[in-house]
Amino acid sequence: MISKRSDFGVAVVDGKIFVIGGDQDGVRVNTTEVYDPKTDTWRSKASMPTARSDFGIAVYDGKIYAFGGATRDGPAYGGVTLTDVNEVYDPETDTWENRTSLPTPRMSFNAHTVGDKIFTLSGVEYSAQFLIYSVGVTEVYDPQTDSWTTKARIPIPVWGYASAAVGDEIFVIGGVKSKPMGTNIAKLNQVYDITTNSWSNKSAPIIGLYKSSAGATTGEFAQVKITVVGGLESLYVPYNDKTQVYDPTNDTWRWGTSMPTARARLGVAVVNDTLYALGGYDNRTYRTENEQYTPADYIPEFPSWIVLPLLVTGTVIALFCKKKLEQV
């Protein structure tokens, strides 16, 4: 990445990865950078109006929505100022605009687009002097009407979790249950079904983590899986390089190849079923790494100029074999 940072927002639009905001050497930033995997290059874009970290981010109809987050440190150690802003970025015009605010100001939560709605789940509603309170709200944004509704609360409120959407379900993995900071790691896989507006528990991850990140493959080039990378097992455990892979079809977990760089507070993006692990923090340094993870069952995307000759060749061979068999 151009700038080192952690706790930022990551979004994918038209095959390009946008990295927005975050924490840079303890200071909240608003800068926007875009990565093109095809050319392996970065460019700077228009900055987000509100400098912040730990916010929810999602894409709808080609636009990026950034909800809530932490705008600055509070008066006490461990305290922050939370915001409810909803700022929208249009990559086509490289401009930002304000939309209707998040109902519950909070941080350390994720947002996911499922269908024509954006779902924001749990997070932190108050933080001061080592006391960090999770909130269990599920608030849903309709980009078409610029309005909010409230849905079923998560059974065990968490913050700093990893999450991914698969079909009509959102998987909330790990995180911290409540207070104080760094304890009560949730070794949980809480699943929200948008069709029934209900929560259930699925198979727990191999190890419980917080400040990890996740991405889901789509089944186009690799089987549908959720990959969770990095994070912390507690406040006092070294930063993690582990990769855990979840199969939602049979509700099982397995280990994947570890990340080259151990870190937490990173971002993950998925483009063509390839994962990119970006930035983060390793307890010493804010990172700029961009490390690519290819799933074990990945099938490469062939360019059309290769596919067509292969199809023609295959057809010719098949016809030739058929003729020889008929002669026999």
C-alpha positions as CSV (number, residue, x, y, z in Angstrom):
1,M,0.0,0.0,0.0
2,I,1.1,3.6,-0.4
3,S,0.4,4.4,3.3
4,K,0.9,2.2,6.4
5,R,-2.3,1.8,8.4
6,S,-4.6,-0.5,10.4
7,D,-8.3,-0.7,11.3
8,F,-9.2,0.7,7.9
9,G,-12.1,0.0,5.5
10,V,-11.7,-2.3,2.5
11,A,-14.1,-2.5,-0.5
12,V,-14.0,-4.0,-4.0
13,V,-15.6,-2.2,-7.0
14,D,-15.2,-3.4,-10.6
15,G,-12.2,-5.7,-9.6
16,K,-10.3,-2.9,-7.9
17,I,-9.6,-2.7,-4.1
18,F,-10.3,0.5,-2.2
19,V,-8.5,1.1,1.1
20,I,-10.0,3.9,3.1
21,G,-9.3,5.7,6.4
22,G,-7.9,3.8,9.4
23,D,-5.3,4.3,12.1
24,Q,-1.8,5.5,11.1
25,D,0.7,5.7,13.9
26,G,-2.1,6.3,16.4
27,V,-3.7,9.0,14.3
28,R,-7.1,8.6,12.5
29,V,-6.7,9.3,8.8
30,N,-9.2,9.8,5.9
31,T,-7.0,9.0,2.9
32,T,-8.3,6.7,0.1
33,E,-6.1,4.4,-2.0
34,V,-7.1,2.1,-4.8
35,Y,-5.3,-1.1,-5.9
36,D,-5.6,-2.7,-9.4
37,P,-4.7,-6.4,-9.1
38,K,-4.3,-6.6,-12.9
39,T,-1.4,-4.1,-13.0
40,D,-0.2,-4.5,-9.3
41,T,-0.4,-0.7,-8.9
42,W,-1.8,1.8,-6.3
43,R,-3.2,5.3,-6.8
44,S,-4.5,7.9,-4.4
45,K,-8.2,9.0,-4.6
46,A,-10.4,11.7,-2.9
47,S,-10.1,11.6,0.8
48,M,-13.1,10.6,3.0
49,P,-14.7,13.7,4.7
50,T,-14.4,12.3,8.2
51,A,-11.1,10.9,9.4
52,R,-11.8,7.7,11.3
53,S,-11.0,4.0,12.0
54,D,-12.9,0.9,12.9
55,F,-15.9,1.6,10.8
56,G,-18.3,-0.6,8.8
57,I,-18.0,-0.6,5.0
58,A,-20.0,-2.1,2.2
59,V,-20.6,-1.7,-1.6
60,Y,-24.0,-1.3,-3.2
61,D,-24.6,-0.5,-6.9
62,G,-21.0,0.5,-7.5
63,K,-20.8,2.9,-4.6
64,I,-18.9,2.5,-1.2
65,Y,-20.8,3.2,2.0
66,A,-18.7,3.9,5.2
67,F,-20.7,3.8,8.5
68,G,-19.7,5.0,12.0
69,G,-16.3,4.3,13.5
70,A,-13.9,6.1,15.9
71,T,-12.9,9.7,15.0
72,R,-10.2,10.4,17.7
73,D,-8.9,9.3,21.1
74,G,-10.9,10.3,24.0
75,P,-9.7,12.1,27.2
76,A,-8.8,8.8,28.9
77,Y,-6.5,6.0,27.7
78,G,-8.6,3.5,25.8
79,G,-11.4,6.0,25.2
80,V,-12.5,7.1,21.8
81,T,-15.1,9.4,20.2
82,L,-17.6,7.5,18.3
83,T,-19.4,8.8,15.2
84,D,-22.7,7.9,13.4
85,V,-21.7,9.4,10.0
86,N,-22.7,7.6,6.7
87,E,-20.5,8.8,4.0
88,V,-20.7,7.4,0.4
89,Y,-18.0,7.3,-2.2
90,D,-18.6,7.2,-5.9
91,P,-15.5,5.7,-7.7
92,E,-16.8,7.0,-11.1
93,T,-16.8,10.6,-10.1
94,D,-14.2,10.3,-7.3
95,T,-16.5,12.2,-4.9
96,W,-18.0,11.8,-1.5
97,E,-21.5,12.7,-0.1
98,N,-23.4,12.4,3.2
99,R,-26.4,10.1,3.6
100,T,-28.7,9.3,6.6
101,S,-26.6,8.6,9.7
102,L,-26.2,5.3,11.4
103,P,-28.8,5.0,14.2
104,T,-26.4,3.7,16.8
105,P,-23.0,5.4,16.9
106,R,-20.4,2.6,17.2
107,M,-17.1,1.2,16.2
108,S,-15.3,-2.2,15.6
109,F,-18.2,-3.6,13.6
110,N,-18.7,-4.8,10.0
111,A,-21.2,-4.2,7.3
112,H,-22.4,-6.5,4.5
113,T,-24.5,-6.1,1.4
114,V,-27.0,-8.9,1.0
115,G,-29.6,-8.4,-1.8
116,D,-30.6,-4.7,-1.9
117,K,-29.8,-3.9,1.8
118,I,-26.7,-3.3,3.9
119,F,-26.6,-5.0,7.3
120,T,-24.5,-3.5,10.2
121,L,-23.9,-5.9,13.1
122,S,-23.0,-5.4,16.7
123,G,-19.8,-3.5,17.6
124,V,-18.7,-1.1,20.4
125,E,-21.1,1.6,21.7
126,Y,-18.9,2.9,24.5
127,S,-15.2,2.9,25.3
128,A,-13.3,4.5,28.1
129,Q,-10.6,3.6,30.6
130,F,-10.4,0.0,29.6
131,L,-14.2,-0.5,29.7
132,I,-15.4,-1.5,26.3
133,Y,-19.1,-2.3,26.0
134,S,-20.4,-4.3,23.1
135,V,-23.8,-3.5,21.6
136,G,-26.1,-6.2,20.1
137,V,-27.9,-4.2,17.5
138,T,-28.5,-5.2,13.9
139,E,-29.3,-2.1,11.9
140,V,-30.2,-2.4,8.2
141,Y,-29.7,0.4,5.6
142,D,-31.7,0.7,2.4
143,P,-29.6,2.7,-0.1
144,Q,-32.6,3.2,-2.4
145,T,-34.7,5.0,0.2
146,D,-31.8,6.3,2.4
147,S,-33.5,4.9,5.5
148,W,-32.8,2.5,8.4
149,T,-34.7,-0.4,10.0
150,T,-33.8,-2.6,13.0
151,K,-33.6,-6.4,12.9
152,A,-33.0,-9.2,15.4
153,R,-30.2,-8.6,17.9
154,I,-27.1,-10.9,17.9
155,P,-27.3,-13.4,20.8
156,I,-23.9,-12.6,22.1
157,P,-22.7,-9.0,21.3
158,V,-19.1,-8.8,20.0
159,W,-16.7,-6.3,18.6
160,G,-13.5,-6.7,16.6
161,Y,-14.8,-9.8,14.9
162,A,-14.3,-11.2,11.4
163,S,-17.3,-11.7,9.2
164,A,-18.4,-12.6,5.7
165,A,-21.7,-13.0,3.8
166,V,-22.5,-16.2,1.9
167,G,-25.9,-16.4,0.2
168,D,-28.6,-15.1,2.5
169,E,-26.4,-15.6,5.6
170,I,-23.9,-13.5,7.4
171,F,-21.2,-15.3,9.5
172,V,-19.9,-13.4,12.6
173,I,-16.7,-15.1,13.7
174,G,-14.8,-14.5,16.9
175,G,-14.4,-11.1,18.4
176,V,-14.6,-9.9,22.0
177,K,-17.7,-10.4,24.1
178,S,-17.8,-7.3,26.3
179,K,-15.3,-5.9,28.8
180,P,-12.5,-5.4,29.7
181,M,-10.4,-5.0,26.6
182,G,-8.4,-8.1,25.5
183,T,-10.3,-10.7,27.5
184,N,-13.5,-12.8,26.9
185,I,-12.5,-13.8,23.4
186,A,-15.6,-15.3,21.7
187,K,-14.8,-18.6,20.1
188,L,-18.1,-18.4,18.3
189,N,-19.5,-18.5,14.8
190,Q,-22.8,-16.6,15.0
191,V,-24.9,-16.7,11.8
192,Y,-27.6,-14.3,10.8
193,D,-30.2,-15.5,8.3
194,I,-31.8,-12.5,6.5
195,T,-34.7,-14.5,5.1
196,T,-35.9,-15.5,8.6
197,N,-34.5,-12.6,10.6
198,S,-33.0,-15.0,13.0
199,W,-29.6,-16.0,14.5
200,S,-28.1,-19.5,15.0
201,N,-24.7,-20.9,16.1
202,K,-22.5,-22.9,13.7
203,S,-19.3,-24.7,14.2
204,A,-16.8,-22.6,16.2
205,P,-13.4,-21.6,14.6
206,I,-10.4,-23.7,15.5
207,I,-9.1,-20.8,17.7
208,G,-11.0,-17.8,18.9
209,L,-9.6,-14.5,17.7
210,Y,-10.3,-10.8,17.7
211,K,-9.1,-8.1,15.2
212,S,-8.7,-10.8,12.5
213,S,-10.3,-10.4,9.1
214,A,-12.2,-12.6,6.7
215,G,-13.2,-13.0,3.0
216,A,-15.5,-15.4,1.2
217,T,-14.9,-17.0,-2.1
218,T,-17.9,-17.2,-4.5
219,G,-17.6,-20.6,-6.2
220,E,-16.6,-19.1,-9.6
221,F,-12.9,-19.9,-9.5
222,A,-12.8,-21.6,-6.0
223,Q,-15.3,-23.4,-3.9
224,V,-17.4,-21.3,-1.5
225,K,-15.4,-20.9,1.6
226,I,-14.8,-18.3,4.3
227,T,-11.1,-17.6,5.1
228,V,-10.1,-15.9,8.4
229,V,-6.6,-14.6,8.7
230,G,-4.5,-12.9,11.4
231,G,-5.7,-11.5,14.7
232,L,-5.0,-12.1,18.4
233,E,-6.0,-14.8,20.8
234,S,-5.7,-12.4,23.7
235,L,-4.2,-9.0,24.5
236,Y,-1.0,-10.7,25.6
237,V,-0.4,-13.3,22.8
238,P,1.9,-12.4,19.9
239,Y,0.2,-11.3,16.7
240,N,-1.1,-14.1,14.6
241,D,-0.2,-15.5,11.2
242,K,-2.9,-18.2,11.2
243,T,-5.3,-18.9,8.4
244,Q,-8.5,-20.7,9.2
245,V,-10.8,-21.9,6.4
246,Y,-14.5,-22.5,7.0
247,D,-16.8,-24.6,4.7
248,P,-20.4,-23.4,5.1
249,T,-21.7,-26.4,3.1
250,N,-20.6,-28.9,5.7
251,D,-20.0,-26.6,8.7
252,T,-16.3,-27.6,9.2
253,W,-13.0,-25.8,9.7
254,R,-9.5,-26.6,8.6
255,W,-6.1,-24.9,8.6
256,G,-4.9,-23.0,5.6
257,T,-1.4,-21.9,4.7
258,S,-0.2,-19.2,7.2
259,M,0.3,-15.6,6.2
260,P,3.9,-14.5,5.5
261,T,3.5,-11.6,7.9
262,A,1.9,-12.1,11.4
263,R,-0.5,-9.2,12.1
264,A,-3.9,-8.1,13.4
265,R,-6.2,-5.1,12.6
266,L,-5.7,-5.9,8.9
267,G,-8.1,-5.8,5.9
268,V,-9.0,-8.6,3.5
269,A,-10.4,-8.2,0.0
270,V,-11.5,-10.9,-2.5
271,V,-11.2,-10.4,-6.3
272,N,-11.9,-13.3,-8.6
273,D,-11.8,-15.7,-5.6
274,T,-8.2,-14.6,-4.8
275,L,-7.7,-13.0,-1.3
276,Y,-5.5,-10.0,-0.5
277,A,-4.4,-9.4,3.1
278,L,-3.6,-5.7,3.5
279,G,-1.9,-3.6,6.1
280,G,-2.5,-4.0,9.8
281,Y,-0.4,-3.8,12.9
282,D,2.1,-6.3,14.5
283,N,2.6,-4.7,17.9
284,R,5.6,-2.8,16.7
285,T,4.8,-1.3,13.3
286,Y,1.9,-0.2,11.2
287,R,2.1,-2.3,8.0
288,T,1.9,-1.7,4.3
289,E,2.0,-5.4,3.2
290,N,-0.2,-6.7,0.4
291,E,-0.1,-10.5,0.5
292,Q,-2.1,-12.6,-1.9
293,Y,-3.7,-15.9,-0.8
294,T,-4.8,-18.4,-3.4
295,P,-7.2,-21.1,-2.2
296,A,-6.1,-24.7,-2.5
297,D,-9.0,-25.5,-4.9
298,Y,-8.5,-22.5,-7.1
299,I,-9.1,-23.0,-10.8
300,P,-7.3,-20.3,-12.9
301,E,-9.2,-17.8,-15.0
302,F,-8.2,-18.4,-18.6
303,P,-8.2,-15.4,-21.1
304,S,-10.6,-15.8,-24.0
305,W,-7.8,-16.0,-26.5
306,I,-6.7,-19.2,-24.8
307,V,-10.2,-20.6,-24.1
308,L,-11.5,-20.4,-27.7
309,P,-8.5,-22.3,-29.3
310,L,-8.8,-25.0,-26.5
311,L,-12.5,-25.4,-27.3
312,V,-11.8,-25.7,-31.0
313,T,-9.0,-28.1,-30.5
314,G,-11.1,-30.2,-28.2
315,T,-13.9,-30.3,-30.7
316,V,-11.6,-31.4,-33.5
317,I,-10.1,-34.1,-31.4
318,A,-13.5,-35.4,-30.4
319,L,-14.7,-35.5,-34.0
320,F,-11.5,-37.3,-35.1
321,C,-11.9,-39.9,-32.4
322,K,-15.6,-40.4,-33.3
323,K,-14.6,-40.9,-37.0
324,K,-11.9,-43.5,-36.1
325,L,-14.3,-45.4,-33.9
326,E,-16.9,-45.5,-36.6
327,Q,-14.3,-46.9,-39.0
328,V,-13.5,-49.6,-36.5
